[in-house]
């Protein structure tokens, strides 16, 4: 199955089963703390980049969707013409370009990135590998992400480490899978692993009904953390 068909099918099933407001911050109170936890992980990872270097840092978001993450980075000292995004779904890219016309967004295949070797300072993805069950395809994407990252540059893999029960369309992004996909020790080395959102059933319930215990629960029971942002450095 092609990446486009697999991705479009995944999103169609997801919103058909969960509703269109599943991840709407303004209408769904289950989303807020899950979103904040994941954003906090990204902010901590980006904090590795010196503030003076941010405006010149070249960034690529693989599977950028409508460029929400890249758009936020404009508020954190990054420069629009250095922020690139690639997504396989044209409608999502179109929305991103309408919202952020100065970003460099393009329709493209993550397994064949249209960039030269060692071009970017930061290459990142968010919850993409969990949607890809074809390991050959996933490995091709990881190889491409590493190829376009300069030596000493950073790769951010923000993804779910657990698979949903009875859902074969998900592939957990464990430490072992990251090591295998990105050739840890050969192409990259692991420099950090930052906790993000809790496992959705629990995290969403706490966000809605008991927000004051969300972060204490996550800290005391690490097993409840569903998403980690793994920071890799290109060798």
Rosetta blueprint (number, residue, H / E / L):
1 X L
2 X L
3 X H
4 X H
5 X H
6 X H
7 X H
8 X H
9 X H
10 X H
11 X H
12 X H
13 X H
14 X H
15 X H
16 X H
17 X H
18 X H
19 X L
20 X L
21 X L
22 X L
23 X L
24 X L
25 X L
26 X L
27 X L
28 X L
29 X L
30 X L
31 X L
32 X H
33 X H
34 X H
35 X H
36 X H
37 X H
38 X H
39 X H
40 X H
41 X H
42 X H
43 X H
44 X H
45 X H
46 X H
47 X L
48 X L
49 X L
50 X L
51 X H
52 X H
53 X H
54 X H
55 X H
56 X H
57 X L
58 X L
59 X E
60 X E
61 X E
62 X E
63 X L
64 X L
65 X L
66 X L
67 X L
68 X H
69 X H
70 X H
71 X H
72 X H
73 X H
74 X H
75 X H
76 X H
77 X L
78 X L
79 X L
80 X H
81 X H
82 X H
83 X E
84 X E
85 X E
86 X E
87 X E
88 X L
89 X L
90 X H
91 X H
92 X H
93 X H
94 X H
95 X H
96 X H
97 X H
98 X H
99 X H
100 X L
101 X L
102 X L
103 X L
104 X E
105 X E
106 X E
107 X E
108 X L
109 X L
110 X L
111 X L
112 X L
113 X L
114 X L
115 X L
116 X L
117 X L
118 X L
119 X L
120 X E
121 X E
122 X E
123 X E
124 X E
125 X E
126 X E
127 X L
128 X L
129 X H
130 X H
131 X H
132 X L
133 X L
134 X L
135 X H
136 X H
137 X H
138 X H
139 X H
140 X H
141 X H
142 X H
143 X H
144 X H
145 X H
146 X H
147 X H
148 X L
149 X E
150 X E
151 X E
152 X E
153 X E
154 X E
155 X E
156 X E
157 X E
158 X E
159 X E
160 X E
161 X L
162 X L
163 X L
164 X L
165 X L
166 X L
167 X L
168 X L
169 X L
170 X L
171 X L
172 X L
173 X L
174 X L
175 X H
176 X H
177 X H
178 X H
179 X H
180 X H
181 X H
182 X H
183 X L
184 X E
185 X L
186 X L
187 X L
188 X E
189 X E
190 X E
191 X E
192 X E
193 X E
194 X E
195 X E
196 X L
197 X L
198 X E
199 X L
200 X H
201 X H
202 X H
203 X H
204 X H
205 X H
206 X H
207 X H
208 X H
209 X H
210 X L
211 X H
212 X H
213 X H
214 X H
215 X H
216 X H
217 X H
218 X H
219 X H
220 X H
221 X L
222 X H
223 X H
224 X H
225 X E
226 X L
227 X E
228 X E
229 X E
230 X E
231 X E
232 X E
233 X E
234 X E
235 X L
